[in-house]
């Protein structure tokens, strides 16, 4: 957050993302979603309404929140849940520099507990937190009817290195989703990774 405050142009989300990319490459690796998955986020924005409600699990430094908000535009609203207090503070600071604080709300606390407090339907759910929580948190989201037909669930980091079988077996075989697998790489590296896109049909 200090690096962004010192080097990024205020009110310029793309420059904030470029600044975070530069930090990750030149100072210290970041486990953000990274720039290579940007086209996927923009593709999803074209498939969902401009006023989409988006739920993100795992804020880290606010990178994906900024990328999603930029892709979807001013009518979309993002709720981002993050367990680490310092990560919430960094995310809020970076989002403020980007000029997007009115579109993104950060919630501090364990994902499972915070999901239980949410209401309404989300058009997009972005999973990028602890990998062993992907399945149980998604099941809780379903139980609370936080997604409906046409809602899209995106799970980042489902490459083999992350042992994603439990999650992938669920979304592919539970009968609720139409799934698509996209090959990718771990951010800022050439290590193979993947993203799973699951469109919710029904409960």
N, C-alpha and C positions, 0 to 999 in steps of 0.2 A: 504494500500500500504506500509506503514511503517513496519507493522508486517510481510508482505511477504518479504520485503527487508532484514529484520533482521533474518528471520527464514527459508526461502526456499532456496533450492539448485539452484544456477543459471543454466540456460540452461536445466532445468528439469521440463517440463510442469506438469507431474503427481505430483511432489512434491509441486509445486505451488498450485495445486488444493487441495492437502491434507492439506497444510498450511492454505488455506482459509477455508476449512472444520473445522479445529481445532479452528480457530478464531471464526467461527460461533457458535461452540458448547461451547467454553470455555470463550470467551470474550464478544461477542455481536452477536445476530442473524443477518444473512445476507439474503436478498431476492434473492440470486442467484438461478440458476436452481437446484443446489445441486447434490450430487453424485448418488442418486438413479435413476436419469434419464440418467445416462451415457450410460447404455446398449442400450437405444433407439437411442441416437446419433450415436453410433457405428453401429447399425442396418441400419440407414439411410445412413451412409457412404458406406455401402456395396451395397446400391440400386442406388447410384448416381456415376457419373464419377469421377475419381481421380482428374481431373482438375476442379472440380465444382466451380461455383461462388455462394457465399452465402451472403445473406442479413440478417442482424440481426437488429431488432428494439428493443432497450433497452440494453445498455451495462452494466450498473451498475458498477461492479468492474472488469469486464473482464473475469469472471469465465466461462460463456458459450462460449465466443470467444475462450478461451484457450482449452476448452473441444472439441469444434467443430474442431478447427485447428488440434489438436492432433489426432482426429478420422479420419479425411479426409487425412492428410498427406501433404507433402511439395508442391504439385502442386495446391492445393485448395487455393482460395483467398476469404477473408471475408471482407465485408464492414459493419461496425456496427455504427448505428445512435443512438446518445444519447443527450438528451436535457440538462442534468445537467453538467456544466463545471467541477465541482470537480470529478464527476464520470468518465468523459473522462480522466482527469489527472490520476486518480487511475488506470483506465483500461490500459492506455498506460504504466504506470509504471509496473504493474503486468505482462503484456504481454512481456515487455522488459526483466524482470527477467526470464520469461519462455523461452526466446530466440525465440519468434515467431513474432517479430515486422515486419518482411518482408512479412508475410502472412496476416496481419490484419490491416485494415485502419479504424480509428475511425473518425467519422464525427460529429461535434458538432452543434446541432441545433434542432428545432422542426421536428419531423418525417415527417409530411405532407409536409412541405416546402422542406426538404432535398430529399424526394422521387421524387419530381418534377424535381430535377437536375440530377437524375440517368439515365444511358443509358445502353443498352444491356440486355441480358437475365440472370436471376438467376435460378440456379438449385434448391436451397433451400432458403426458407424465414422462418426465426425464429421470431415469434411474442412473445415478452416478455416485453412490455412497458405498457403504460396506457391501461387498458382493454377496455375503451369506444372508443379507437382509432383503435382497431383491425379491425372492419368492414370497416370504411371509408378509412383507410390506405390500406387495402387489395384491396378495389375497385379502389383506385388510382393506385396501382401497376398493376392491370389488365388493366386499361385504358391506361397506359403508355407502355403496352406490355412488362413489365419487367419479366413476367413469360410466359412460353409456355407449350405445351403438355408434361407431365411428370414431370414438376416442382412440388416440394413438399412444402406445406405450413404447418408449425408446430406452433400451438398455445399453449403455456404453460399457466397454471393457468386457466383452463376452468372448474374447479369444481364448484359445486353449490354455494359455499361460495362467488364466484366472480360474480354471476348473469350473466352467459355467454350467456343467451338465444338469445340475438340479434345477436351475432356473429355466434353461432351454427346454428340458423335457416337459416342464410344466406348461409353458406358454404354447408349445407346439402340439401338445397332446391333451390338454384339458378340454378342448372343444369350444373355447370362448374366443379364440383369436385366429386371424389370418396373419401368418408370420413371413417375414422377409429377412434374410441374413445378408449383411453387407461386410465384406472384407475391408480391413483398415490396418493402421499401424498404431502402436502406442505413441502418444503425443511426443513430438520432438525426437523420435527415434525411428529406426527401421524395423523394430520388433513387431511381428505379426499380431494383429488384434482383430476385433470384429464388433459390429453393432447389430443388435436385433431389433427390428421394427415389428411391432405387433398391433394390429388393428382389432379393436374389441368388437365382437359381434353381439353377444348377449351373455347373460348370466346362466 
